[in-house]
Amino acid sequence: MAAPRFVEGLFEKAVSLSNRPTVTPPPAPPGPAVRWLATWFGSGLSPIAPGTAGSLAALPFAWGLNGWGGPWLLLAGALAVFALGIGVSDAYGRAVGRRDPAEVVIDEVAGQWLTLGLVLLVFPWDAVSLTLGFLAFRVADIVKPWPARQIDRTTHGGVGIMADDMVAGVYAAAAVLLGLTALEIWIVAP
């Protein structure tokens, strides 16, 4: 009779263990390549305005791409960083357990390059184009005009992290192009 009681005790123990809540281990930290690319070489780790820090860190690379191959290379770079950023930002977000971590700024890099590349198709690389492109992108990225805000709220993963900044980049470029064209027509031309 001891055997059935022993088996019954094992069964009760197994049931009690299976009813315990499962403990999910903390996510593994992102690998060094993912961390460096997602935070754009650490610029996104800035304690103050990481998005702005990421946009600033994108400028030397934009200058190099534009100097080497013009605005078309800068635009190609924006698209390449966008594609790379989808995987990198998704991996980083999953690793840290957050949907859109503030320190991920590779999206700002792609959006900033898109803004500048579109502006430089029409206007030269100078202090005015650079400053207006930078400021317009930061405003558009923060304000998130439609559909950027919708994308940011409803699209998850790497695509959601990256796509709203590309939309902001297009809006920023359009604002700068309109503004510089208006200045050229109304102030410079007469």
Sequence and secondary structure as in RCSB ss.txt:
>XXXX:A:sequence
MAAPRFVEGLFEKAVSLSNRPTVTPPPAPPGPAVRWLATWFGSGLSPIAPGTAGSLAALPFAWGLNGWGGPWLLL
AGALAVFALGIGVSDAYGRAVGRRDPAEVVIDEVAGQWLTLGLVLLVFPWDAVSLTLGFLAFRVADIVKPWPARQ
IDRTTHGGVGIMADDMVAGVYAAAAVLLGLTALEIWIVAP
>XXXX:A:secstr
 HHHHHHHHHHHHHHHHHTS           HHHHHHHTTTTGGG SS HHHHHHHHHHHHHHHHHHHHHHHHHH
HHHHHHHHHHHHHHHHHHHHHT SS TT  HHHHHHHHHHHHHHHTTS SSHHHHHHHHHHHHHHHHH TTTHHH
HHHH  HHHHHHHHHHHHHHHHHHHHHHHHHHHIIIII  
